[in-house]
Amino acid sequence: MIKIKNWIRKEKEETAILLRCIPATVVTLFVVSVVCMNLLANKTLLQLDWIALDGGILISWLSFMCMDIITKHFGPKASNKISILAAMINLLTCLIFFVASVIPSNADDYSAFNSIFGGTWFILLGSTIAFLSSAVINNMLNWTIGKAFRKNPDGKLAYAMQSYISTFIGQFLDNFIFSIIVFVGFAPIFWDGFHWTVLQCATCALTGAVAELIMEIAFSPIGYRLVKKWRANRVGYEYLEYIEGGKS
């Protein structure tokens, strides 16, 4: 019992230091992208026999880019914690949206507003499970790949390989897990038989991963320069020294 209390105390202390050290802009972009993904996932943009895409594809690349930046500078554990924070804020936001949607109003017809912002519980469930699962895998894979570049772990090639490989695999798993849960598991029951096939889920996940990888490639130079700037300015070194000191 004492060990558990000590672990909880250390985790709270470590998290508090992390939140003081990590730049607010990256955290803000990360959280906003997660919230937007949840809303955009309500709309199917394209559905063919072999492919289906939902609106979340338009912004999910930003979430993974932020995770890659955080993982590169602060480590996978820090990125996992920020991912959990983003998921919790997303759940709170969805709750507020739901409350707003069920409050009656005689000012106008808000049925469209209520339908969108009221949300669908199984979409929220699917997006949360998919996001957290893929985030942990993405962060650990990113960090592991970085360790393979022993001669120049902070170089452009190392950053690119870390970001590209982890993003592609993480995005594929995120898209696939979400699609299976929502469009194979729940949609046929609650959406009058509307559903995706497993093939559509797989091709959606693959196509989405490729599209988001392209976005990652396009914007990764910004991420690399940002990490390099953080390193030069000793951003977050209170947290990094805390971790290196073996206190967590």
C-alpha positions as CSV (number, residue, x, y, z in Angstrom):
1,M,0.0,0.0,0.0
2,I,2.8,2.4,0.9
3,K,4.6,1.6,-2.4
4,I,1.4,2.4,-4.4
5,K,1.0,5.7,-2.5
6,N,4.7,6.6,-3.2
7,W,4.3,5.7,-6.9
8,I,1.1,7.9,-7.1
9,R,2.9,10.7,-5.4
10,K,5.9,10.5,-7.7
11,E,3.7,10.3,-10.8
12,K,1.8,13.4,-9.7
13,E,5.0,15.2,-9.1
14,E,6.5,14.1,-12.5
15,T,3.3,15.1,-14.3
16,A,3.2,18.5,-12.6
17,I,6.8,19.2,-13.7
18,L,6.0,18.0,-17.3
19,L,3.0,20.3,-17.6
20,R,5.2,23.2,-16.4
21,C,7.9,22.4,-18.9
22,I,6.2,21.4,-22.1
23,P,5.4,24.4,-24.5
24,A,1.7,25.3,-24.4
25,T,1.4,25.8,-28.1
26,V,2.1,22.2,-29.0
27,V,-0.2,20.9,-26.2
28,T,-2.9,23.2,-27.4
29,L,-2.6,22.1,-31.0
30,F,-2.6,18.5,-29.9
31,V,-5.7,18.8,-27.8
32,V,-7.6,20.8,-30.4
33,S,-6.7,18.2,-33.1
34,V,-8.0,15.4,-30.9
35,V,-11.3,17.2,-30.2
36,C,-11.7,18.0,-33.9
37,M,-11.0,14.4,-34.9
38,N,-13.9,13.3,-32.7
39,L,-16.3,15.7,-34.4
40,L,-15.1,15.1,-37.9
41,A,-15.3,11.3,-37.6
42,N,-19.1,11.7,-37.6
43,K,-19.1,12.3,-41.4
44,T,-18.1,9.7,-44.0
45,L,-16.4,11.6,-46.8
46,L,-16.1,8.7,-49.2
47,Q,-17.5,5.2,-49.4
48,L,-16.8,2.7,-52.2
49,D,-16.6,-1.0,-52.3
50,W,-12.9,-1.0,-51.5
51,I,-12.4,2.2,-49.6
52,A,-14.1,4.5,-47.1
53,L,-12.9,7.7,-45.5
54,D,-14.2,9.7,-42.6
55,G,-13.6,13.4,-41.8
56,G,-11.1,12.7,-39.1
57,I,-8.5,12.1,-41.8
58,L,-8.3,15.8,-42.4
59,I,-6.6,16.6,-39.0
60,S,-5.4,13.3,-37.4
61,W,-2.0,13.9,-39.0
62,L,-1.5,16.9,-36.7
63,S,-2.1,14.8,-33.6
64,F,0.6,12.3,-34.6
65,M,3.0,15.1,-35.5
66,C,2.6,16.6,-32.1
67,M,3.2,13.2,-30.4
68,D,6.3,12.7,-32.5
69,I,7.7,16.1,-31.4
70,I,6.9,15.5,-27.7
71,T,8.3,11.9,-27.9
72,K,11.5,13.1,-29.5
73,H,12.3,15.7,-26.9
74,F,10.6,14.5,-23.7
75,G,10.3,10.8,-24.3
76,P,7.5,8.3,-24.8
77,K,6.2,8.4,-21.2
78,A,5.7,12.1,-21.4
79,S,3.9,11.8,-24.8
80,N,1.7,9.1,-23.3
81,K,0.7,11.3,-20.5
82,I,-0.1,14.2,-22.8
83,S,-2.2,11.8,-24.9
84,I,-4.2,10.8,-21.9
85,L,-4.7,14.4,-21.0
86,A,-5.9,15.1,-24.5
87,A,-8.3,12.2,-24.3
88,M,-9.7,13.4,-21.0
89,I,-10.2,16.9,-22.3
90,N,-11.9,15.5,-25.3
91,L,-14.3,13.5,-23.1
92,L,-15.1,16.6,-21.0
93,T,-15.7,18.6,-24.2
94,C,-18.0,15.9,-25.5
95,L,-19.9,16.0,-22.2
96,I,-20.4,19.8,-22.4
97,F,-21.5,19.5,-26.1
98,F,-24.0,16.8,-25.1
99,V,-25.4,18.9,-22.3
100,A,-25.8,21.8,-24.6
101,S,-27.5,19.6,-27.2
102,V,-30.2,18.3,-24.8
103,I,-31.1,21.7,-23.3
104,P,-34.4,22.7,-25.1
105,S,-34.6,26.1,-26.9
106,N,-37.5,27.8,-28.6
107,A,-35.3,30.4,-30.3
108,D,-34.9,28.4,-33.5
109,D,-34.6,24.9,-34.9
110,Y,-31.4,23.5,-33.6
111,S,-31.9,19.9,-34.6
112,A,-28.8,19.9,-36.9
113,F,-26.7,21.5,-34.1
114,N,-28.0,18.9,-31.6
115,S,-27.3,16.0,-34.0
116,I,-23.7,17.1,-34.6
117,F,-22.6,18.3,-31.2
118,G,-24.8,15.8,-29.2
119,G,-22.5,13.2,-30.6
120,T,-22.8,9.4,-30.7
121,W,-21.6,7.4,-27.7
122,F,-20.1,4.6,-29.7
123,I,-18.2,7.0,-32.0
124,L,-16.7,8.5,-28.8
125,L,-15.9,5.1,-27.4
126,G,-14.3,3.9,-30.6
127,S,-12.3,7.1,-31.1
128,T,-11.0,7.1,-27.5
129,I,-10.0,3.4,-27.6
130,A,-8.3,3.8,-31.0
131,F,-6.6,7.0,-30.2
132,L,-5.1,5.8,-26.9
133,S,-4.0,2.5,-28.3
134,S,-2.4,3.9,-31.3
135,A,-0.8,6.7,-29.3
136,V,1.0,4.3,-27.0
137,I,2.2,2.2,-29.9
138,N,3.3,5.3,-31.9
139,N,5.2,6.8,-29.1
140,M,7.0,3.6,-28.1
141,L,7.8,2.7,-31.7
142,N,9.1,6.3,-32.4
143,W,11.4,6.1,-29.3
144,T,12.6,2.6,-30.2
145,I,13.5,3.5,-33.8
146,G,15.4,6.6,-32.5
147,K,17.6,4.4,-30.3
148,A,18.8,2.5,-33.4
149,F,20.5,5.7,-34.6
150,R,23.4,5.6,-32.2
151,K,25.9,7.7,-34.2
152,N,23.6,10.7,-34.8
153,P,20.3,10.2,-32.9
154,D,19.4,13.9,-33.1
155,G,20.0,14.2,-36.9
156,K,17.5,14.8,-39.7
157,L,17.5,11.1,-40.8
158,A,16.8,9.8,-37.4
159,Y,14.0,12.2,-36.8
160,A,12.5,11.4,-40.3
161,M,12.6,7.7,-39.8
162,Q,11.2,7.9,-36.3
163,S,8.3,10.1,-37.5
164,Y,7.5,8.4,-40.8
165,I,7.5,4.8,-39.6
166,S,5.8,5.4,-36.3
167,T,3.2,7.7,-37.9
168,F,2.3,5.2,-40.7
169,I,1.9,2.3,-38.3
170,G,0.2,4.4,-35.6
171,Q,-2.2,6.0,-38.1
172,F,-3.1,2.6,-39.6
173,L,-3.9,1.1,-36.2
174,D,-5.9,4.2,-35.2
175,N,-8.0,4.2,-38.3
176,F,-8.5,0.4,-38.3
177,I,-9.4,0.0,-34.7
178,F,-11.8,3.0,-34.9
179,S,-13.4,1.7,-38.1
180,I,-13.9,-1.9,-36.8
181,I,-15.4,-0.7,-33.5
182,V,-17.8,1.9,-35.0
183,F,-18.6,0.8,-38.6
184,V,-18.5,-3.0,-38.1
185,G,-19.5,-3.3,-34.5
186,F,-22.1,-0.6,-33.7
187,A,-23.2,1.0,-36.9
188,P,-25.2,-1.9,-38.2
189,I,-27.2,-1.9,-35.0
190,F,-27.8,1.8,-34.4
191,W,-27.7,3.2,-38.0
192,D,-30.3,1.1,-39.7
193,G,-27.9,-1.4,-41.2
194,F,-25.3,1.1,-42.4
195,H,-21.9,-0.5,-42.1
196,W,-18.4,-0.9,-43.6
197,T,-16.9,-4.2,-44.4
198,V,-13.7,-5.4,-42.9
199,L,-12.1,-4.8,-46.3
200,Q,-13.3,-1.2,-46.3
201,C,-12.0,-0.8,-42.8
202,A,-8.6,-2.1,-43.8
203,T,-8.4,-0.1,-47.0
204,C,-9.6,3.0,-45.1
205,A,-6.9,2.5,-42.5
206,L,-4.2,2.0,-45.2
207,T,-5.3,4.8,-47.4
208,G,-5.7,7.1,-44.4
209,A,-2.2,6.1,-43.1
210,V,-0.7,6.9,-46.5
211,A,-2.5,10.2,-46.8
212,E,-1.4,11.2,-43.3
213,L,2.1,10.0,-43.9
214,I,2.3,12.4,-46.8
215,M,1.2,15.2,-44.5
216,E,3.8,14.1,-42.0
217,I,6.5,14.2,-44.6
218,A,5.4,17.7,-45.7
219,F,5.4,19.1,-42.2
220,S,8.1,17.1,-40.5
221,P,10.8,19.7,-41.3
222,I,8.8,22.1,-39.0
223,G,8.8,19.5,-36.3
224,Y,12.5,18.8,-36.6
225,R,13.4,22.5,-36.4
226,L,11.1,22.9,-33.4
227,V,12.8,20.0,-31.6
228,K,16.2,21.4,-32.5
229,K,15.2,24.8,-31.1
230,W,13.9,23.3,-27.9
231,R,17.2,21.5,-27.4
232,A,19.2,24.6,-28.1
233,N,17.1,26.7,-25.7
234,R,17.1,23.9,-23.0
235,V,13.3,23.8,-23.1
236,G,11.9,21.5,-20.5
237,Y,15.2,20.6,-18.9
238,E,13.7,20.6,-15.4
239,Y,11.6,17.6,-16.5
240,L,14.5,15.9,-18.4
241,E,16.8,16.3,-15.5
242,Y,14.1,14.9,-13.1
243,I,13.8,11.8,-15.3
244,E,17.5,11.3,-15.7
245,G,18.0,11.6,-12.0
246,G,16.1,8.4,-11.6
247,K,13.4,9.9,-9.4
248,S,10.5,8.4,-11.4
